[in-house]
Amino acid sequence: MSFLLRTSRLASPHFTRAFTTSTMMSVKVDSSFISRITAAEKTITNTDEPAKGGPTAAAQSHVGQELTSQVIHDITMGERKLTGKEHAIQNGPTSVAQSILTAGGGLNNNKNNSNTATSNNNVGSNAAQHNGILDSATLSKITEKEKELTGEDGPVKGGPTAQAQKHVGEKITSEVLHDITEGEKKIAGERVKGGPTSAAQSELGKSRS
């Protein structure tokens, strides 16, 4: 009996640690996360468009990645650029990011249960990528196309990424495409073949096929 008790006591903590690790790793920088960072940034800037080098831009550079302390650090650096303060402000972008990371375990348990039903996370991910919604994956493609035009890491104020950011989570409509095109014209002078607008149109086309 004593041997069985010792064995169960040794095994139990191991399984607990494994479960905790897998849960924390499932927190992702997605369109919902970026929207919350943007909303928090707006309380600082009082403008609809994300600031160049600000917290939203910092979060955008990590789209699709796991939410880690490094991501939060970059968001903090972006926040400091706007506030000039060493410490994160209450309910600011850094505070929001930290709360999401802390609460991520509970949130992601539900996501994991949903993913289990599909038997394959990639299947669910691919479906989300081609549903005609301006999601984090599409936003990332638009940002990459913008980088090709500007040669800069961060999105330009009023550019295609900034315009697309205002429509995250929405259906890709002619109005959304128009806004992205206007942003593209601002940095390139005209719409460019294979540019940010084309990336959004490509996603829309895939959703209809």
Secondary structure, 3 states (H helix, E strand, C coil): CHHHHHHHHHHHHHHHHHHHHHHHHCCECCHHHHHHHHHHHHHHHCCCCCCCCCHHHHHHCCCCCECCHHHHHHHHHHHHHHHCCCCCCCCCHHHHHHHHHHHHHHHHHHHHHHHHHHCCHHHHHHHHHCCCECCHHHHHHHHHHHHHHHCCCCCCCCCHHHHHHCCCCCECCHHHHHHHHHHHHHHHCCCCCCCHHHHHHHHHHHHHC
